[in-house]
Amino acid sequence: MQKADLIVLNGLWMESYEQKLWESVGSGKIILVSELLSNLIHLNKTTETHKEETHNEKHDHGNIDPHTWLSPKSYLQMAEVLSQELEKKWFKPNTNFLENLKTLDTNYKTALKNCTQKEIVTSHDAFRYLARDYGFNEHPIFGISPEEEPSAKDIADTIELIKKQKLTAIFSEEFV
């Protein structure tokens, strides 16, 4: 990585090694794509805006949902931001990728437009961007990290929601 011209990371502390990498290679080589987005989702009400911070000091993005790429709309924004950054110093990116993401976003909007079920249960709290961008409500069994374990209350609340809403599926990742 020391010899790389560019290192692209999601940012928002999704990569556990972000701070050490930043200290090791310097700020000029790293693009933290998600941190360049303007519509980030905050996990608590104490922080209302994403502040630009220098990576020369330790900081915590724990109050911002790092799962930006899980929504085609947000992923498209990430791709557009990255394309702009790449154009500044390196090359003009392939626009077919951006067009494919625009088509995927349109397909999601079209497919979900008439969806009557707006409530989904997920294994962990990773789909806020997808829910926001396509008009449904996510009910995670447990928190933002897939390593977390749900409490008995979390499970009881989820069972109650499933019964009340007559939900028939829980969306879960393979490793959870």
ZIZI-V562049 format. One record per residue. N is the residue number from 1. PSI is psi in whole degrees, -180 to 180 (NA if undefined). BURIAL is 1 if it has 16 or more other C-alpha atoms within 10 Angstrom, else 0. D_FIRST is the distance of its C-alpha to the first C-alpha in Angstrom with 1 decimal. Layout:
N|PSI|BURIAL|D_FIRST + N|PSI|BURIAL|D_FIRST
This chain:
1|-26|0|0.0 + 2|-32|0|3.8 + 3|-7|0|5.3 + 4|145|0|5.0 + 5|-29|0|8.5 + 6|139|0|8.6 + 7|124|0|7.5 + 8|124|0|10.9 + 9|155|1|12.4 + 10|-47|1|16.0 + 11|-167|1|16.4 + 12|29|1|19.7 + 13|22|1|18.2 + 14|-36|1|18.1 + 15|118|0|14.7 + 16|-21|0|15.7 + 17|8|0|12.5 + 18|-50|1|12.4 + 19|-46|1|14.0 + 20|-39|0|12.0 + 21|-44|1|8.6 + 22|-45|0|10.8 + 23|-33|0|12.2 + 24|-45|0|9.2 + 25|-16|0|7.4 + 26|163|0|10.8 + 27|-25|0|12.6 + 28|-17|0|12.5 + 29|-10|0|9.2 + 30|132|1|10.2 + 31|121|1|13.2 + 32|90|1|15.1 + 33|-49|1|17.5 + 34|-30|1|20.2 + 35|-10|1|20.6 + 36|-4|1|21.8 + 37|150|0|24.6 + 38|-11|0|28.1 + 39|49|0|29.7 + 40|149|1|28.0 + 41|128|1|30.1 + 42|138|1|30.9 + 43|-13|1|31.8 + 44|171|0|34.4 + 45|0|0|36.9 + 46|-21|0|36.0 + 47|121|0|33.3 + 48|-25|0|34.5 + 49|150|0|31.7 + 50|120|1|28.0 + 51|139|0|27.3 + 52|129|0|24.6 + 53|151|0|23.0 + 54|146|0|20.5 + 55|8|0|17.5 + 56|-14|0|18.4 + 57|151|0|20.9 + 58|139|0|20.9 + 59|166|0|22.5 + 60|123|0|23.5 + 61|24|1|23.6 + 62|-17|0|25.7 + 63|5|1|28.5 + 64|131|1|26.8 + 65|120|1|26.5 + 66|-4|1|22.8 + 67|44|1|24.1 + 68|-35|1|24.2 + 69|-9|1|23.2 + 70|-4|0|26.3 + 71|127|1|28.7 + 72|-37|1|28.8 + 73|-47|1|29.9 + 74|-38|1|27.1 + 75|-39|1|24.5 + 76|-43|1|26.2 + 77|-40|1|25.8 + 78|-44|1|22.1 + 79|-39|1|21.8 + 80|-43|1|24.0 + 81|-46|1|22.0 + 82|-41|1|18.7 + 83|-44|1|20.8 + 84|-42|0|22.1 + 85|-42|1|18.8 + 86|-39|0|17.6 + 87|-31|0|21.0 + 88|-39|0|20.7 + 89|-26|0|18.0 + 90|-68|0|17.1 + 91|167|0|19.8 + 92|119|0|22.5 + 93|163|1|21.6 + 94|119|0|24.0 + 95|-13|0|26.8 + 96|-38|0|28.0 + 97|-45|0|25.4 + 98|-41|1|26.8 + 99|-40|0|30.3 + 100|-39|0|29.7 + 101|-37|1|28.6 + 102|-41|1|31.7 + 103|-42|0|33.8 + 104|-43|1|32.4 + 105|-47|1|33.2 + 106|-42|0|36.7 + 107|-41|0|37.2 + 108|-49|1|36.4 + 109|-45|0|38.8 + 110|-47|0|41.5 + 111|-34|0|41.3 + 112|-5|0|41.3 + 113|-45|0|43.8 + 114|16|0|46.9 + 115|126|0|45.4 + 116|-24|0|47.9 + 117|111|0|45.9 + 118|1|0|43.6 + 119|130|1|42.7 + 120|147|1|40.0 + 121|131|1|39.1 + 122|156|1|35.5 + 123|-48|1|34.2 + 124|164|1|31.8 + 125|77|1|31.4 + 126|0|1|28.7 + 127|29|1|30.8 + 128|-40|1|31.9 + 129|-43|1|30.4 + 130|-46|1|32.0 + 131|-46|1|35.3 + 132|-47|0|35.3 + 133|-22|1|34.5 + 134|15|1|37.1 + 135|41|0|39.8 + 136|173|1|40.0 + 137|128|1|39.8 + 138|135|1|37.4 + 139|93|1|38.7 + 140|146|1|36.1 + 141|-38|1|37.4 + 142|-179|1|34.8 + 143|-162|0|32.1 + 144|-27|1|28.7 + 145|132|0|26.9 + 146|-11|0|27.6 + 147|-13|0|27.8 + 148|156|0|30.8 + 149|135|0|34.3 + 150|146|0|37.1 + 151|169|0|40.1 + 152|-37|0|43.7 + 153|-41|0|44.3 + 154|-47|0|41.3 + 155|-44|0|42.7 + 156|-43|0|46.3 + 157|-40|0|45.4 + 158|-43|1|43.5 + 159|-43|0|46.6 + 160|-45|0|48.9 + 161|-46|1|46.8 + 162|-44|1|46.8 + 163|-48|0|50.6 + 164|-44|0|51.3 + 165|-7|0|49.3 + 166|47|0|50.2 + 167|149|0|46.6 + 168|2|0|46.0 + 169|150|0|42.3 + 170|125|0|39.3 + 171|125|0|35.9 + 172|148|0|33.4 + 173|160|0|30.1 + 174|-42|0|30.2 + 175|-7|0|28.6 + 176|NA|0|30.7
